[in-house]
Amino acid sequence: MADETSSTQSTEHHAPSSRPHSAHSGPGAGAPRSPRPAGGPGGGPGGRKFFRRKKVCKFCTEKIDAISYRDVRLLQGFVAERGKIVPRRLTGVCTRHQRRLSLAIKQSRNIALLAFAARF
């Protein structure tokens, strides 16, 4: 064992790196990166597997003009399990209806139709 440790110590000489030293040193510095694997983010080697459908506003398609604070069943679909209002990038609701929806949720919370937060 003593021979192995002494031999590894003597062979561990570090050669100077071929990369030029620059002011910026970190994981992003150095040689250019290799190209990304085929398929893009989340995809496998066979290309895109899932087609992400464009989200369409539920209220616009069903032609719902007024969002009532009393319609708790409708509002609960736009409130997360923890009690947070789900953002429009996840639900697909348009900007106008998201504003009306958040106002209706806040109104129904104030009169105790919806909970402010989840129970633990």
Phi, psi and omega in degrees: 000323181295326180291323182292318181292322180289326180288325179289328179290324184283334181270356182270067174258129182271125177280148178297141183287149181276351179284138176287140179280135179230173180294328180265113177236131181172192183293337182270351184273157175116209183292156178295149183286158174285157181295156181292154176292157182296148177108342179076190183292129176082349182266159179269193181290344182272012182092197182289132180256328183245131177266119181275116182284143179292130182283135182243143182296125180296322183287326178288319182290324179270001179054048175267116181272310184261128175256110185274141177289345181275345181276080187292324181298320178292316184291329181295336177289344181249011176243130181288170182301325181279352179105002180275150175285128183286132182291157185291339177291338176268324183273331181087010180284144180288167186299315182299313182286332176295321178294315179294323179295315180294324176296317180295321178296318179294321177295316181290333173291320183294330178257020171066029172276327175242151178279148177286322181216165180283152176274144179244000000 
